[in-house]
Amino acid sequence: MNVKKYLLERIAKGTIHFTLLDPDKQDVAQAGRIARRAEEAGTDAIMIGGSTDVTQKNLDETAKAIKNACKLPTIYFPSGADAISGNCDSIFFMSMVNSTDTGWIIGEQVKGSLIVKKLNLEPISMGYIIVEPGMKVGEVGKAMPIRRDDVKSAMSYALACEYLGMSFVYLEAGSGADRPVPPEMIRAVKEILSVPLIVGGGIRTPEAAKAARLAGADAVVTGTFVERCSDDSDLKNVIKAAKG
């Protein structure tokens, strides 16, 4: 499967939804069950990854379990080059462009490029932009989170990513954030971009998912919410709101 083509074809029809599962947050069997529930609820793809404690072992085992449990494409959402799994269909080959550490901008990518090639993983280039509050990913990535009211900086970073040839741009408030990316920032960034815009972090209600979609997000990501949600109707409502 060409995952990028699959995503773009779906985005052409409207906003899509990604489920993000962290290999460190649940056991392998549970990851498979969550992926299956998310597939049944209407999610479009499964992202696999986390900011910390992702190992080659838990990544490989989680990816296998998810592939066995559902038919959706899997995308590795990497925390670095130390763990990269050929059990995923593709990888967001991404640069945290507002990090203060060049390792997160290009260093880890250099370390991982030959591994991605050897594993025959489909690389999907992405500019990754951390927005306040940033949470753990911002801390680990030594980011300078964009202030929630600094729309111009978000636009500048996003457009720079597009001009550098990146296929997607991702505005990230951070896993577990108490506030998602502001709709006015999403709207302004979307208006200036001609590549798809992904938005995630702090989206845990239908209202927040709908707000991101109406502001212009091409893809809405929910991770912590999905991992913790035990009610299938709540899960479906959030995914439905994200997709419209």
Contacts in CASP RR format, 6 or more apart in sequence:
PFRMAT RR
TARGET T0000
AUTHOR 0000-0000-0000
METHOD contacts of the structure
MODEL  1
MNVKKYLLERIAKGTIHFTLLDPDKQDVAQAGRIARRAEEAGTDAIMIGG
STDVTQKNLDETAKAIKNACKLPTIYFPSGADAISGNCDSIFFMSMVNST
DTGWIIGEQVKGSLIVKKLNLEPISMGYIIVEPGMKVGEVGKAMPIRRDD
VKSAMSYALACEYLGMSFVYLEAGSGADRPVPPEMIRAVKEILSVPLIVG
GGIRTPEAAKAARLAGADAVVTGTFVERCSDDSDLKNVIKAAKG
1 73 0 8 1.000
1 89 0 8 1.000
2 122 0 8 1.000
3 45 0 8 1.000
3 73 0 8 1.000
3 75 0 8 1.000
3 89 0 8 1.000
3 90 0 8 1.000
3 122 0 8 1.000
3 124 0 8 1.000
4 90 0 8 1.000
4 122 0 8 1.000
4 124 0 8 1.000
4 167 0 8 1.000
6 45 0 8 1.000
6 73 0 8 1.000
7 16 0 8 1.000
7 44 0 8 1.000
7 45 0 8 1.000
7 124 0 8 1.000
7 196 0 8 1.000
7 219 0 8 1.000
8 196 0 8 1.000
10 16 0 8 1.000
10 44 0 8 1.000
11 196 0 8 1.000
11 218 0 8 1.000
11 219 0 8 1.000
14 218 0 8 1.000
14 243 0 8 1.000
14 244 0 8 1.000
15 213 0 8 1.000
15 216 0 8 1.000
15 217 0 8 1.000
15 218 0 8 1.000
15 219 0 8 1.000
15 220 0 8 1.000
15 242 0 8 1.000
15 243 0 8 1.000
15 244 0 8 1.000
16 44 0 8 1.000
16 45 0 8 1.000
16 218 0 8 1.000
16 219 0 8 1.000
16 220 0 8 1.000
16 242 0 8 1.000
16 243 0 8 1.000
17 42 0 8 1.000
17 43 0 8 1.000
17 44 0 8 1.000
17 209 0 8 1.000
17 219 0 8 1.000
17 220 0 8 1.000
17 221 0 8 1.000
17 222 0 8 1.000
17 239 0 8 1.000
17 242 0 8 1.000
17 243 0 8 1.000
18 43 0 8 1.000
18 44 0 8 1.000
18 45 0 8 1.000
18 46 0 8 1.000
18 47 0 8 1.000
18 75 0 8 1.000
18 198 0 8 1.000
18 219 0 8 1.000
18 220 0 8 1.000
18 221 0 8 1.000
18 222 0 8 1.000
19 34 0 8 1.000
19 35 0 8 1.000
19 38 0 8 1.000
19 43 0 8 1.000
19 45 0 8 1.000
19 46 0 8 1.000
19 47 0 8 1.000
19 221 0 8 1.000
19 222 0 8 1.000
19 223 0 8 1.000
19 226 0 8 1.000
20 46 0 8 1.000
20 47 0 8 1.000
20 48 0 8 1.000
20 49 0 8 1.000
20 50 0 8 1.000
20 77 0 8 1.000
20 175 0 8 1.000
20 221 0 8 1.000
20 222 0 8 1.000
20 223 0 8 1.000
20 226 0 8 1.000
21 31 0 8 1.000
21 34 0 8 1.000
21 35 0 8 1.000
21 46 0 8 1.000
21 47 0 8 1.000
21 48 0 8 1.000
21 49 0 8 1.000
21 62 0 8 1.000
21 66 0 8 1.000
21 223 0 8 1.000
21 226 0 8 1.000
21 227 0 8 1.000
22 49 0 8 1.000
22 50 0 8 1.000
22 54 0 8 1.000
22 175 0 8 1.000
22 223 0 8 1.000
22 227 0 8 1.000
23 31 0 8 1.000
23 48 0 8 1.000
23 49 0 8 1.000
23 50 0 8 1.000
23 54 0 8 1.000
23 55 0 8 1.000
23 58 0 8 1.000
23 59 0 8 1.000
23 61 0 8 1.000
23 62 0 8 1.000
24 50 0 8 1.000
24 52 0 8 1.000
24 53 0 8 1.000
24 54 0 8 1.000
24 58 0 8 1.000
25 227 0 8 1.000
26 34 0 8 1.000
26 227 0 8 1.000
28 58 0 8 1.000
28 61 0 8 1.000
28 62 0 8 1.000
28 64 0 8 1.000
28 65 0 8 1.000
29 65 0 8 1.000
31 62 0 8 1.000
31 65 0 8 1.000
31 66 0 8 1.000
31 69 0 8 1.000
32 62 0 8 1.000
32 65 0 8 1.000
32 66 0 8 1.000
32 68 0 8 1.000
32 69 0 8 1.000
32 70 0 8 1.000
33 69 0 8 1.000
34 226 0 8 1.000
34 227 0 8 1.000
35 46 0 8 1.000
35 65 0 8 1.000
35 66 0 8 1.000
35 69 0 8 1.000
35 70 0 8 1.000
35 72 0 8 1.000
36 69 0 8 1.000
36 70 0 8 1.000
37 232 0 8 1.000
37 235 0 8 1.000
38 46 0 8 1.000
38 70 0 8 1.000
38 226 0 8 1.000
38 235 0 8 1.000
38 239 0 8 1.000
39 46 0 8 1.000
39 70 0 8 1.000
39 71 0 8 1.000
39 72 0 8 1.000
40 232 0 8 1.000
41 232 0 8 1.000
41 235 0 8 1.000
41 236 0 8 1.000
41 239 0 8 1.000
42 236 0 8 1.000
42 239 0 8 1.000
42 240 0 8 1.000
42 243 0 8 1.000
43 72 0 8 1.000
43 239 0 8 1.000
44 72 0 8 1.000
44 219 0 8 1.000
44 243 0 8 1.000
45 72 0 8 1.000
45 73 0 8 1.000
45 74 0 8 1.000
45 75 0 8 1.000
46 66 0 8 1.000
46 70 0 8 1.000
46 72 0 8 1.000
46 73 0 8 1.000
46 74 0 8 1.000
46 75 0 8 1.000
47 74 0 8 1.000
47 75 0 8 1.000
47 76 0 8 1.000
47 77 0 8 1.000
47 92 0 8 1.000
47 221 0 8 1.000
48 59 0 8 1.000
48 62 0 8 1.000
48 63 0 8 1.000
48 66 0 8 1.000
48 74 0 8 1.000
48 75 0 8 1.000
48 76 0 8 1.000
48 77 0 8 1.000
48 85 0 8 1.000
48 88 0 8 1.000
49 59 0 8 1.000
49 76 0 8 1.000
49 77 0 8 1.000
49 78 0 8 1.000
49 79 0 8 1.000
50 77 0 8 1.000
50 79 0 8 1.000
50 137 0 8 1.000
50 175 0 8 1.000
51 79 0 8 1.000
51 136 0 8 1.000
51 137 0 8 1.000
51 138 0 8 1.000
51 140 0 8 1.000
51 175 0 8 1.000
52 79 0 8 1.000
52 136 0 8 1.000
52 140 0 8 1.000
54 79 0 8 1.000
54 83 0 8 1.000
55 83 0 8 1.000
56 82 0 8 1.000
56 83 0 8 1.000
56 85 0 8 1.000
59 76 0 8 1.000
59 83 0 8 1.000
59 84 0 8 1.000
59 85 0 8 1.000
59 87 0 8 1.000
60 85 0 8 1.000
60 86 0 8 1.000
60 87 0 8 1.000
63 74 0 8 1.000
63 76 0 8 1.000
63 85 0 8 1.000
63 86 0 8 1.000
63 87 0 8 1.000
63 88 0 8 1.000
64 87 0 8 1.000
66 74 0 8 1.000
67 74 0 8 1.000
67 87 0 8 1.000
73 89 0 8 1.000
73 90 0 8 1.000
74 87 0 8 1.000
74 88 0 8 1.000
74 89 0 8 1.000
74 90 0 8 1.000
75 88 0 8 1.000
75 89 0 8 1.000
75 90 0 8 1.000
75 91 0 8 1.000
75 92 0 8 1.000
75 124 0 8 1.000
76 84 0 8 1.000
76 85 0 8 1.000
76 88 0 8 1.000
76 90 0 8 1.000
76 91 0 8 1.000
76 92 0 8 1.000
76 121 0 8 1.000
77 92 0 8 1.000
78 84 0 8 1.000
78 91 0 8 1.000
78 92 0 8 1.000
78 94 0 8 1.000
78 108 0 8 1.000
79 140 0 8 1.000
80 108 0 8 1.000
80 111 0 8 1.000
80 112 0 8 1.000
81 108 0 8 1.000
81 109 0 8 1.000
81 111 0 8 1.000
81 112 0 8 1.000
81 115 0 8 1.000
84 91 0 8 1.000
84 112 0 8 1.000
84 115 0 8 1.000
84 116 0 8 1.000
84 119 0 8 1.000
84 121 0 8 1.000
85 119 0 8 1.000
86 119 0 8 1.000
86 120 0 8 1.000
86 121 0 8 1.000
88 121 0 8 1.000
89 121 0 8 1.000
89 122 0 8 1.000
90 121 0 8 1.000
90 122 0 8 1.000
90 123 0 8 1.000
90 124 0 8 1.000
91 116 0 8 1.000
91 121 0 8 1.000
91 122 0 8 1.000
91 123 0 8 1.000
91 124 0 8 1.000
92 124 0 8 1.000
92 126 0 8 1.000
92 128 0 8 1.000
92 168 0 8 1.000
92 170 0 8 1.000
93 109 0 8 1.000
93 113 0 8 1.000
93 116 0 8 1.000
93 123 0 8 1.000
93 124 0 8 1.000
93 125 0 8 1.000
93 126 0 8 1.000
94 125 0 8 1.000
94 126 0 8 1.000
94 127 0 8 1.000
94 128 0 8 1.000
94 170 0 8 1.000
95 104 0 8 1.000
95 105 0 8 1.000
95 106 0 8 1.000
95 109 0 8 1.000
95 126 0 8 1.000
95 127 0 8 1.000
95 128 0 8 1.000
95 161 0 8 1.000
95 166 0 8 1.000
96 104 0 8 1.000
96 105 0 8 1.000
96 127 0 8 1.000
96 128 0 8 1.000
96 129 0 8 1.000
96 130 0 8 1.000
96 141 0 8 1.000
96 143 0 8 1.000
97 105 0 8 1.000
97 127 0 8 1.000
97 128 0 8 1.000
97 129 0 8 1.000
97 157 0 8 1.000
97 160 0 8 1.000
97 161 0 8 1.000
98 129 0 8 1.000
98 130 0 8 1.000
98 143 0 8 1.000
98 144 0 8 1.000
98 145 0 8 1.000
98 146 0 8 1.000
98 157 0 8 1.000
99 105 0 8 1.000
99 130 0 8 1.000
99 141 0 8 1.000
99 142 0 8 1.000
99 143 0 8 1.000
99 144 0 8 1.000
100 142 0 8 1.000
100 143 0 8 1.000
100 144 0 8 1.000
101 141 0 8 1.000
101 142 0 8 1.000
104 141 0 8 1.000
104 142 0 8 1.000
104 143 0 8 1.000
116 123 0 8 1.000
124 167 0 8 1.000
124 168 0 8 1.000
125 165 0 8 1.000
125 166 0 8 1.000
125 167 0 8 1.000
125 168 0 8 1.000
126 161 0 8 1.000
126 166 0 8 1.000
126 167 0 8 1.000
126 168 0 8 1.000
126 169 0 8 1.000
126 170 0 8 1.000
126 198 0 8 1.000
127 161 0 8 1.000
127 166 0 8 1.000
127 168 0 8 1.000
127 169 0 8 1.000
127 170 0 8 1.000
128 170 0 8 1.000
128 172 0 8 1.000
129 146 0 8 1.000
129 154 0 8 1.000
129 157 0 8 1.000
129 158 0 8 1.000
129 161 0 8 1.000
129 169 0 8 1.000
129 170 0 8 1.000
129 171 0 8 1.000
129 172 0 8 1.000
130 137 0 8 1.000
130 138 0 8 1.000
130 141 0 8 1.000
130 143 0 8 1.000
130 144 0 8 1.000
130 145 0 8 1.000
130 146 0 8 1.000
130 172 0 8 1.000
130 174 0 8 1.000
131 145 0 8 1.000
131 146 0 8 1.000
131 148 0 8 1.000
131 154 0 8 1.000
131 171 0 8 1.000
131 172 0 8 1.000
131 173 0 8 1.000
131 174 0 8 1.000
131 181 0 8 1.000
131 185 0 8 1.000
132 145 0 8 1.000
132 146 0 8 1.000
132 147 0 8 1.000
132 148 0 8 1.000
132 173 0 8 1.000
132 179 0 8 1.000
133 145 0 8 1.000
133 173 0 8 1.000
133 174 0 8 1.000
133 177 0 8 1.000
133 178 0 8 1.000
133 179 0 8 1.000
134 143 0 8 1.000
134 145 0 8 1.000
134 172 0 8 1.000
134 173 0 8 1.000
134 174 0 8 1.000
134 177 0 8 1.000
135 173 0 8 1.000
135 174 0 8 1.000
135 175 0 8 1.000
135 176 0 8 1.000
135 177 0 8 1.000
135 201 0 8 1.000
136 174 0 8 1.000
136 175 0 8 1.000
137 143 0 8 1.000
137 172 0 8 1.000
137 174 0 8 1.000
137 175 0 8 1.000
138 145 0 8 1.000
138 174 0 8 1.000
146 153 0 8 1.000
146 154 0 8 1.000
146 157 0 8 1.000
147 153 0 8 1.000
148 179 0 8 1.000
148 181 0 8 1.000
148 182 0 8 1.000
148 185 0 8 1.000
149 182 0 8 1.000
151 184 0 8 1.000
151 185 0 8 1.000
151 188 0 8 1.000
151 189 0 8 1.000
154 171 0 8 1.000
154 185 0 8 1.000
154 188 0 8 1.000
154 189 0 8 1.000
155 188 0 8 1.000
155 189 0 8 1.000
155 192 0 8 1.000
158 169 0 8 1.000
158 171 0 8 1.000
158 189 0 8 1.000
158 192 0 8 1.000
158 193 0 8 1.000
158 197 0 8 1.000
159 192 0 8 1.000
159 193 0 8 1.000
161 169 0 8 1.000
161 195 0 8 1.000
162 169 0 8 1.000
162 193 0 8 1.000
162 194 0 8 1.000
162 195 0 8 1.000
166 195 0 8 1.000
167 195 0 8 1.000
167 196 0 8 1.000
168 195 0 8 1.000
168 196 0 8 1.000
168 197 0 8 1.000
168 198 0 8 1.000
168 219 0 8 1.000
169 189 0 8 1.000
169 193 0 8 1.000
169 195 0 8 1.000
169 196 0 8 1.000
169 197 0 8 1.000
169 198 0 8 1.000
170 197 0 8 1.000
170 198 0 8 1.000
170 199 0 8 1.000
170 200 0 8 1.000
171 181 0 8 1.000
171 185 0 8 1.000
171 186 0 8 1.000
171 189 0 8 1.000
171 197 0 8 1.000
171 198 0 8 1.000
171 199 0 8 1.000
171 200 0 8 1.000
172 181 0 8 1.000
172 200 0 8 1.000
172 201 0 8 1.000
173 179 0 8 1.000
173 180 0 8 1.000
173 181 0 8 1.000
173 200 0 8 1.000
173 201 0 8 1.000
173 202 0 8 1.000
174 200 0 8 1.000
174 201 0 8 1.000
174 202 0 8 1.000
175 201 0 8 1.000
175 202 0 8 1.000
175 223 0 8 1.000
175 224 0 8 1.000
176 201 0 8 1.000
176 202 0 8 1.000
176 204 0 8 1.000
176 224 0 8 1.000
177 201 0 8 1.000
177 202 0 8 1.000
178 202 0 8 1.000
179 202 0 8 1.000
180 199 0 8 1.000
180 200 0 8 1.000
180 201 0 8 1.000
180 202 0 8 1.000
180 203 0 8 1.000
180 208 0 8 1.000
180 211 0 8 1.000
180 212 0 8 1.000
181 199 0 8 1.000
181 200 0 8 1.000
181 201 0 8 1.000
181 212 0 8 1.000
183 211 0 8 1.000
183 212 0 8 1.000
183 214 0 8 1.000
183 215 0 8 1.000
184 215 0 8 1.000
186 197 0 8 1.000
186 199 0 8 1.000
186 212 0 8 1.000
186 215 0 8 1.000
186 216 0 8 1.000
186 217 0 8 1.000
187 215 0 8 1.000
187 216 0 8 1.000
189 197 0 8 1.000
190 197 0 8 1.000
190 215 0 8 1.000
190 216 0 8 1.000
190 217 0 8 1.000
190 218 0 8 1.000
196 218 0 8 1.000
196 219 0 8 1.000
197 216 0 8 1.000
197 217 0 8 1.000
197 218 0 8 1.000
197 219 0 8 1.000
198 217 0 8 1.000
198 218 0 8 1.000
198 219 0 8 1.000
198 220 0 8 1.000
198 221 0 8 1.000
199 212 0 8 1.000
199 215 0 8 1.000
199 217 0 8 1.000
199 219 0 8 1.000
199 220 0 8 1.000
199 221 0 8 1.000
200 212 0 8 1.000
200 220 0 8 1.000
200 221 0 8 1.000
200 222 0 8 1.000
201 221 0 8 1.000
201 222 0 8 1.000
201 223 0 8 1.000
201 224 0 8 1.000
202 208 0 8 1.000
202 224 0 8 1.000
202 225 0 8 1.000
203 209 0 8 1.000
203 212 0 8 1.000
203 220 0 8 1.000
203 221 0 8 1.000
203 222 0 8 1.000
203 225 0 8 1.000
203 238 0 8 1.000
203 242 0 8 1.000
204 222 0 8 1.000
204 224 0 8 1.000
204 225 0 8 1.000
204 238 0 8 1.000
205 238 0 8 1.000
206 237 0 8 1.000
206 238 0 8 1.000
206 240 0 8 1.000
206 241 0 8 1.000
207 241 0 8 1.000
209 220 0 8 1.000
209 222 0 8 1.000
209 238 0 8 1.000
209 239 0 8 1.000
209 241 0 8 1.000
209 242 0 8 1.000
210 241 0 8 1.000
210 242 0 8 1.000
210 244 0 8 1.000
212 220 0 8 1.000
212 242 0 8 1.000
213 220 0 8 1.000
213 241 0 8 1.000
213 242 0 8 1.000
213 243 0 8 1.000
213 244 0 8 1.000
220 242 0 8 1.000
220 243 0 8 1.000
222 238 0 8 1.000
222 239 0 8 1.000
222 242 0 8 1.000
225 238 0 8 1.000
226 235 0 8 1.000
229 235 0 8 1.000
229 238 0 8 1.000
END
